[in-house]
């Protein structure tokens, strides 16, 4: 190469900036992840243990990453519950105090499958009260990977199998 070629090349590159990196960010157009703890007025809001009344009521829930075979085993009652909680006779506010303690205790003991007996609401003045309350609460808990109605031998629609996140 001679000096003429160098000056021609420099002339063609006039106004071109050198790249800092030659990598492309393929995720630049994705929305940033939302975190559970939100900062409000300089304080971090804790995750609510109260169920949201605006959530639609579902009969069952399975985490999107859960294997189909495991989902089927849970639905069929092939994984036996390691603990149970019977909420018959409890009022809503009492059930909301007991549920988090029961789940936390099960997680500390390393349990994966528990059963919550909430009843079907036959004796309620109106519709079932505890069943939708329990289902909404379970749907709002990150440590609950799945829940579904129990098999008839375990209480059918009056009970829910709950599969917990392992440690």
Long-range contacts (C-beta under 8 A, 24 or more apart in sequence): 36-142, 47-142, 48-140, 49-96, 49-100, 49-137, 50-96, 50-137, 51-96, 51-133, 51-136, 51-137, 51-139, 51-140, 52-136, 52-140, 53-136, 55-136, 55-139, 55-140, 57-132, 57-135, 57-136, 58-135, 58-139, 59-148, 59-149, 60-146, 60-147, 60-148, 60-149, 61-138, 61-139, 61-144, 61-146, 61-147, 61-148, 62-145, 62-146, 62-148, 63-145, 63-146, 66-145, 66-146, 70-163, 71-146, 74-113, 74-146, 74-148, 74-161, 74-163, 75-148, 75-161, 76-151, 77-150, 77-151, 77-153, 77-154, 77-161, 79-112, 79-113, 79-161, 79-163, 80-113, 81-113, 81-114, 81-115, 81-154, 81-161, 82-106, 82-109, 82-111, 82-112, 82-113, 82-114, 83-109, 83-111, 83-114, 83-115, 84-114, 84-115, 84-116, 84-117, 85-114, 85-115, 85-116, 85-117, 86-117, 87-116, 87-117, 87-118, 87-119, 87-130, 87-134, 88-117, 88-118, 88-119, 90-130, 92-129, 92-130, 92-133, 95-130, 95-133, 95-134, 96-133, 96-137, 99-134, 99-137, 103-141, 103-143, 103-144, 103-162, 103-164, 106-164, 107-143, 107-164, 107-165, 107-167, 110-166, 110-167, 111-164, 112-163, 112-164, 112-166, 113-161, 113-162, 113-163, 113-164, 114-161, 114-162, 114-164, 115-150, 115-154, 115-155, 115-159, 115-160, 115-161, 115-162, 116-159, 116-160, 116-162, 117-155, 117-158, 117-159, 118-158, 118-159, 118-160, 119-158, 120-156, 120-157, 120-158, 131-157, 131-158, 134-160, 135-160, 138-162
